[in-house]
């Protein structure tokens, strides 16, 4: 029996390649997740940071599926829900920055803190501004409307396949710094630097808040 070709309904190889490049560039560049992974690698080591990495990738994949399946329309119809998520995310980022700034090194990690768990990292993606940019950009630009849900699943799997190795590089870099940053003061300076980068990542939210405030 002859079957009609499905290639016109499926994500074309060229489009999949473009999505892979988009996810690579978005995943490897600095952002809240990667800053936290670098700090986690330095303070807790690569192995203890694995649940954090898995949570990031699984959280991003869950967002792709749920937003693509219709949750995005909820935010369009009830925009205040998205606004609440943004400001909850900003407050949580400040808390995470404080945790990083006050974290100890490998020797006193158990007393001074712990790495982020898989579930914490997964849930954090829903209030992570960069994760929303990645997800909305991937769905709007790279998921064909024909046979949408199959293409959404394919895009989600491809995105997870690209994202996890990219973010692992940051945890590896942080772990490698354990050999260089051995003095407590050097570790503290690194942690404070990472915390400041997290605070700087809030600039888009702060800019939106200032722009939306009534002029006096």
Steps between C-alpha positions, in 0.01 A plus 500: 500500500630842403513767771491869430818676603477691827806719453291807414324472837812424704776731606739525208869422563595861423246628754620247758856617441393861552323405823813316617711812435246718682496270803879472500546877496229552762623220727876566492486877554493653851171509684358425844523123455860499380617746763349281772653185348847655495462592866361155579791330325751700704325460834360147476675327209368364170340181631291676764391754235357233265142520644514877449595453134233236441238723661589787267465287187183325617348831605573656162355197321185506716455868416532431128231233516256683728539846347479351151192299601307811597622648824631797304142597411419508872761770552357696206147484643603553864820707474526570873595134560811548288580825678477326837734227377751760384519676835500179699789393279683827566461458875618139479803601295597748771469222758718272287756779460516531878544124533788501252667802657497335843590148387813333632746285310525125467628458855202658672226451236295285733496772763460803271260375236407230251463473122162563343284189472351368177149618590618844612688549173203373298254736666743791477477493120141621524618825659825530305479786245760345268315167496183677384690673221644166386167316514289766330767556235531128426124445469425811298792466259591134462189286558296459178125545537425195287493189716578739786500267800728241340739777400476646851608167648788475252607857579484427873717190471753678279511798736566279801771315310678829425434676830639246748857475359518879464408578859727218621796700366434769761490250785825347369664843484395570856634164612831563321538823693529300821866442408560872451283666762624327811516793741175574689520867397529407130197271527302771677590755231393257226168431674432870547580560131255228395237644732543845345459350152172345613381837625601660169290240315195670655559811285224418242240469776615819671502687167142387430392607848651846455352538151150403620505729804301824459706808425507766766 
